[in-house]
Amino acid sequence: MLVSPSDLSESLLMRASSLILVALAVVPALTACTDSRRAQNDVKWADRPADITCWSYGVQNFAGRSTGKVEYDEGGRISFVDAANGRFTTIDGDCRVVYAKAD
């Protein structure tokens, strides 16, 4: 059975189009995972300052900045060195920790 050149080029065009569509779908997904993993590792291992805001029963009870890394324990407490007074501080409550951007 002979295949005409037009059938062959149409088949190659369809295959190439399919590969391009798959690549366009997969590459952003892989990049997002990589960025997410990089940010997570950066928070775990970097020693950068963070802005910390904590609440207890809906009332803000702390707002400040750490001098470096914020540690988390199993009970939900956070520990850090407070930049305002240089003291080791432990807080139990609902806290938002926002790390400074990497240089």
N, C-alpha and C positions, 0 to 999 in steps of 0.2 A: 504494500500500500504506500503510495507516494503522498507526501504532505506538501501542500503548496506553500510558497514563501510567505504569503499573506497570513495563512493560518499559523505558521510558526512565529511570526512577529507578533501576532495578536496574543498568542499564548505566553510569549516572553513578557509582553507588556502587562498582561494580567498578573503574572507571577511577580514582576518587579513592583507593581502597584500594591499587591498584597504585602510584600516585605516592607515597603515604605510605611504602610499603615500600621503594621505591627510594631515597627521601630518607633514610630511617633507615639504609640500608646505605651510602650515599655520604658523608654528613656525617661520621661518625666516621673514615672513611678519610682524608678531606681534612684533618681536624683533626690527625690523627696525623702526617701528612706535614708540616704546617705547624709543629707543635711540634718535630719532629725537625730540620727545616731551621733553625728559630730557634735551637735549642740548638747546632747545628753552627756557625752563623754567629757566635754569641756566643762560642764557644770560639776561633774563628779570629781575631776582631777585638777581643775584650775584653782588658783588661790586669788580670786578677784573679789573686790568689794561688792556688796549687794544692798539695795534698798529694801527694808523689811517693814511691813505693816501687819499688825496683828489685831484680831478682834476676839472678844469674848461675849457671847450672847448678843451679838449685833452691835456691841459698843467697842469702838477702837480703843485699845489699851496700850498700844505701843506703835511708834513710828520712828524709825531711825535707820542707821546705816552700819554695816559691819566693816571691819578693816580687812577682812579676807573671807575665806570659805565659811559657809554655814553648814553645820553638821546636823543630821537628823537622827533621832533614835526611834526605837520600835514603838514607843508610847505616843508618838506624835509631837514630841518636844523638839524645839530647835535650839542650838547652842552656837554662839559666835562671840567675837570680841567687839563690843560696842565702840564705834569710832568717836562718839561724843565724849566718853569718859575713860576709854581704854580698859574697861572691866569685862571679864568673862560673863556673859549673860545667857541665861536659859529661860525660854518662854514656852508655856504650854497654852495652846489655843489655835485658832484658825489663822494662819499667817500666809501672806503673799510675799514671796521672795523674788526680787527682780535683780538679776546680776548685771553688772556693767558690761558694755560691749567689749569684745576683745580688740586689741589694737591691731 
